Amino acid sequence: MSNIESTKQKILARAAANFMLTQVSISVWKGVKLNKGATAAAAAAAGVSCAEAGRLYVDILGEHHRDLKVVTAAFAELRTYLYANTVPFSKTDSGKQARGDLLIYTMRVPEVMARLKELKTNALNLLDLFLQEYDTYVARAINGPLSSWAADHYPSAEEVRSKFEITIETPRPLTVPDAAQMSHLPATMAAEFAEQHAAKAVANLEGAKAAAIDAAAAHMAKVVKQLTDGDRLHDSLVTLSSAHAHTLLELAEGTDNDPRLIELAELVRKQVANVNCADGWSHSRTKKSEARRAATTAAKGLTALSQEIQSAPAEVQIGGALADLW
């Protein structure tokens, strides 16, 4: 086994001991419909084609669209939680991140799954309450501002229910077949297949690492902007900073112990998320200034690290710190 292949196997063994995989599917009904007549009229008034004018959509429940938004917001909350607590693991053949497997730090699986179940239950309960009144909402919309619309513009309550979905797969171990598991094959073929499985898994791990770094860098840039000229500071600036820091630490400690990533994650954890809530920045110029400086440094460092990872040859992308580990 070459040094590169040995390195891959060590990384994968470490990752398998620290991560699990799951898949989560979320879909919603947005309650809007294209108004072709209004689109055509707007295009004619502007003297352009419909394609150039864009598309005009109608909230078909009228004033009760706000009741629908209570439901879609609950589904969106689950998606937001996933964004902050998992990392995309699957990649397409082109190397881009694909929807599919999500990586979860094993020690946090009980916490994450319990919260996902809680958010799912809440979202489905709100959906049930909404559907109990749905026919009334439709009747009011048809008899109100949307009276010119025919009733067949509206799906039935059961059709609406079918458009909402939350599916959470039971977490499974992160496992990669090795040659020993394919002993029934010729040794050279088993070794070749094992190498291909390992290469794909390492690429997915590197993709997860890059995705987490990019997401953290984008959030740091947002923190800098908001702390510089934002009118309102939301608590999510703090909570997501903390979540990104923990995700980066988990990825580093669960794979190659990259000291650069650990240092940047600790900077975010200690100096960006340096208050309990956004009011802490509003009440302390010192804390606000410290967080802004740290976020600026973290954004630049994370962006540089991401660019370095993506431009490096595949065989050296992960494992830069392996000499310190083994």
C-alpha positions, 0 to 999 in steps of 0.5 A, a space after each residue: 500500500 502506498 503512503 497516499 493510500 495508507 494516509 487515506 485509510 487512516 483518515 477514513 478510519 478516523 472519520 468513521 469513528 467520529 461521524 455518521 450519515 443521514 438524509 433529510 428531505 423537506 418540501 413545502 407548498 408555497 401557495 402561489 400561482 403564475 398570473 399569465 394575464 398580469 405577466 402579459 399585461 406588464 410586458 405589453 406596458 413595458 414594451 418587452 417580451 414576457 420573458 424579459 418582463 419576468 413572472 408575476 405570481 399571486 398569493 392565491 389565499 389572499 390575506 390568509 397567505 400569512 397563515 400559510 407562511 406560519 407553516 412554511 416558516 416552521 418547515 424552514 426552521 428545520 432546514 435552517 437547523 440542518 444548515 447549522 448542524 450538519 454538513 453536505 457529504 455527497 458530491 456529483 461526478 462534476 465535483 460539486 456538492 449534491 443533495 443527499 447524505 449529510 454528515 453528523 458528528 457522532 457525539 451530537 447525533 442524539 441531540 441533533 436527531 431529537 431536535 429534528 424530531 421536535 421541529 418535525 412534530 411542530 411543523 406537522 402540527 401547524 400544518 394540521 391546524 392550517 388544513 383544518 381551516 384551508 377550505 374556509 381560507 379558499 372560500 374567502 379568497 374566491 369571494 374576496 379580492 381574488 373573486 375573478 379566479 375560478 375555484 379550480 385554481 386551488 388544490 384540495 386540502 389533501 393535495 396541499 398536504 401531499 405537497 408538504 413532506 419531512 423525511 428523516 433517515 435513521 443515521 447510519 455509520 460512515 463505512 468504506 469497503 476495504 479489500 478484506 471485505 471483498 476477499 471473494 474477488 481476485 486480490 488485485 481487483 479487490 484492492 482496486 475497488 477498495 482504492 476507488 471507494 476510499 478515493 470517493 469517500 476522501 473526496 466527499 470528506 474534503 467536499 464536506 470540509 470545503 462546504 463548511 469552510 465556505 459557509 463559515 466564511 460567508 457568515 463571517 462576511 455577513 457578521 462584518 457587514 452587520 457589525 459595521 453598518 447594520 441597523 438591527 443585529 439579530 441573535 442568529 449572527 451569534 448563534 450561527 457563528 457559534 454553530 459554524 465554529 463547532 462544525 469546523 472543529 468537529 470536521 478538523 478533529 474528526 479527520 486530519 486535525 488541520 491546525 489552521 482550521 482549528 485555529 480559525 474555528 477557535 477564533 470564531 468561537 471565542 472572539 466572534 461569538 463573544 456575547 450571548 445574544 446580539 444585545 451584548 454587542 449593542 451594549 458593549 462597543 469593546 465586544 462589538 469591535 472585537 467581534 468585527 475584527 475577529 470576523 474580518 480575520 476569520 473571513 479572510 483566513 477561511 477564504 484563503 484556506 478554502 482556495 488552497 484546498 480547492 487548488 491543491 492536488 487531490 492526494 494532498 487536500 486532506 491529511 496535511 497534518 497527518 505527520 503530527 498524528 501518526 
